[in-house]
Every structure is written in C-alpha cells, then in structure tokens.
Amino acid sequence: MAKIAVFGASGFAGGHITEEALRRGHRVTAVARDVSRIVVDHEAADVRPGSIHDAELVNDVAADVDLMVVAVPAREIDGRKLLDSVPGVTAVAAHHRTRLAFVGGAASLKVSDDGPRLLDTPDFPEEFKPEATNHVAVLERLQEDKSGVDWFYLSPAAQFGAAAGVEPAGSYRLGADVLVTDENGGSKISGQDYARALVDEIESPAHSRTRFTAAH
C-alpha cells in the first residue's frame, strides 16, 4: 500500500486517479480548491481543501506521502498557472524524497516519428492552444529540473477528458514521445484507463524523470 496525494482530485483525471488508487487499496489524500466537488466515501481517503500554489500545504502533504499526483489544469486560474508552481513543488518533493506524477497534455507528442508535434499541426484547434502551450512549458520545466526529484509526466491520447466521452476498454498501450494511434488513426483513452496506466506506474515504476503516453 502506498500513500498518495492527488492535487486536483475534483477534476476529470484527478477524480479517476483517486478512485483507481483507492480501489487498489492505497491511502489517498485528495486535495482540491473546492472539496464539495470531490465525491468519495472511503475510509482510506483524506479530503483536504487547498491549492498546488500553497507552498505550506504542499510541504505538509509531501512530508506525509510516497507520491504526489499533480492533476491540475495548466491554464491560468486566479492569475496563476500550473507552471508557476513547478519549481516549488519539485524542490519540496526532492527534499522529502517524494515521487511526482504529472497529468500532462497530448499536444507535445509528435504525430509520427519524424512528424511535428500535435500542437504544431494545421488542424489543432486554436481555442486549445493556450492551455496546450502551458502543458508543454510544464514538461520542459521538468526536463530542465536540477533537483534530482523522481518525476514522470503521463500524456494522454489526443481524445481525453469529460467532453471526449471515451468508453473504458479495460486496457491501454504505452508510447514515449509519439502519439499512440489505433488501426483507424484515432488516438483516445478513457479516464478509467488513463488512471489505470498511472497507478500501474506508481505500483511498478518503469519511468523516471521522463514523459510517456497511454492510449487505447
């Protein structure tokens, strides 16, 4: 059993990760700015209000868990971006020797081995570019990290999230820096299967200080 903290536990990815970790018998500290949106009834769950930008809270949580999952939107919220929190979060995690997992974006993945990033393709929706660019910046900041903290960044498939409406398949495939696609060229994953991939990595570490991706 691991002790896991999930920042952004009220969101799509964070909620599924919280549920999956609890289902497998781990203890979970579920953190969100609005805890009324966290629906969990489990004796192994500790629900706490707070933000990834609260340095004191992050330090307290990091000192008490084995791994912190950062499942916070990359877009600007209340004048602050996820990117702003990365230096502090990595420093605290390194100090406490707490592993870090980041719920990433798909836009930084290449569409083929020698192709452009998904973000740079002509059909990438303009309205998604600001948050996608912020996700890329978070990944780049992690790749530049000098603290030595053990982190991983899990990019989902291109179709992912509540609006995508992807049904669980009960399985997933992994990749590195290239979008994982099916026989029809599609790239998708459900919240349940993404959470399964992330918790599998927690239980059986295979990626350290790197990004990987999961898709159906």
Long-range contacts (C-beta under 8 A, 24 or more apart in sequence): 1-25, 1-26, 1-27, 2-26, 2-27, 2-66, 2-67, 2-202, 2-203, 3-27, 3-29, 3-64, 3-65, 3-66, 3-67, 4-28, 4-29, 4-65, 4-66, 4-67, 4-68, 4-69, 4-202, 5-29, 5-30, 5-31, 5-61, 5-62, 5-64, 5-65, 5-67, 5-68, 5-69, 6-30, 6-31, 6-68, 6-69, 6-71, 7-31, 7-32, 7-50, 7-51, 7-52, 7-58, 7-68, 7-69, 7-70, 7-71, 7-72, 8-32, 8-52, 8-69, 8-70, 8-71, 8-72, 8-73, 8-103, 9-38, 9-40, 9-47, 9-71, 10-34, 10-35, 10-37, 10-38, 11-71, 11-72, 11-73, 12-161, 12-162, 12-191, 13-71, 13-103, 13-156, 13-161, 13-191, 13-194, 13-195, 14-69, 14-71, 14-72, 14-103, 15-39, 15-191, 16-191, 16-192, 16-194, 16-195, 17-69, 17-71, 17-103, 17-195, 17-198, 17-199, 18-45, 19-195, 20-192, 20-195, 20-196, 20-198, 20-199, 21-195, 21-199, 21-202, 24-199, 24-203, 26-199, 26-202, 29-61, 29-64, 29-65, 31-57, 31-61, 52-82, 52-85, 52-89, 53-80, 53-84, 53-85, 55-88, 55-92, 58-85, 58-88, 58-89, 58-92, 59-92, 59-96, 62-92, 62-93, 62-95, 62-96, 62-98, 63-96, 63-98, 65-98, 66-98, 66-99, 67-98, 67-99, 67-100, 67-101, 67-202, 68-93, 68-98, 68-99, 68-100, 68-101, 69-101, 69-102, 69-103, 69-198, 70-100, 70-101, 70-102, 70-103, 71-103, 72-103, 73-131, 74-105, 74-131, 74-132, 74-134, 74-135, 74-137, 74-138, 75-130, 75-131, 75-134, 76-134, 81-134, 82-134, 82-138, 83-134, 83-137, 83-138, 83-141, 86-138, 86-141, 86-142, 87-141, 90-142, 90-145, 90-147, 90-149, 90-151, 91-147, 91-149, 93-147, 93-149, 93-151, 94-147, 94-148, 94-149, 97-150, 98-149, 99-149, 99-150, 99-151, 99-152, 99-202, 99-205, 100-149, 100-150, 100-151, 100-152, 101-151, 101-152, 101-153, 101-154, 101-198, 101-201, 101-202, 102-138, 102-139, 102-142, 102-151, 102-152, 102-153, 102-154, 103-154, 103-156, 103-198, 104-135, 104-138, 104-139, 104-153, 104-154, 104-155, 104-156, 104-211, 105-131, 105-132, 105-135, 105-136, 105-155, 105-156, 106-155, 106-156, 106-157, 106-158, 106-160, 106-179, 106-187, 106-213, 107-132, 107-133, 107-135, 107-136, 108-132, 108-135, 108-136, 108-139, 108-155, 108-211, 109-155, 109-175, 109-177, 109-178, 109-179, 109-213, 110-177, 110-178, 110-179, 111-178, 111-179, 112-178, 112-179, 113-178, 118-158, 118-179, 139-211, 142-209, 145-209, 149-209, 150-208, 150-209, 151-208, 151-209, 152-201, 152-207, 152-208, 152-209, 152-210, 152-211, 152-212, 153-210, 153-211, 153-212, 154-194, 154-197, 154-198, 154-201, 154-211, 154-212, 154-213, 154-214, 155-211, 155-212, 155-213, 155-214, 156-189, 156-194, 156-213, 156-214, 156-215, 157-187, 157-188, 157-189, 157-213, 157-214, 157-215, 157-216, 158-186, 158-187, 158-188, 159-186, 159-187, 159-188, 159-189, 160-188, 160-189, 160-191, 160-194, 161-191, 162-191, 164-188, 166-190, 166-191, 166-216, 168-192, 168-193, 169-193, 169-216, 171-216, 172-196, 172-197, 172-214, 172-215, 172-216, 173-214, 173-215, 173-216, 174-212, 174-213, 174-214, 175-212, 175-213, 175-214, 175-215, 176-210, 176-211, 176-212, 176-213, 177-211, 177-213, 178-213, 179-213, 179-215, 180-213, 180-214, 180-215, 181-215, 182-215, 182-216, 187-215, 188-215, 188-216, 189-214, 189-215, 189-216, 190-216
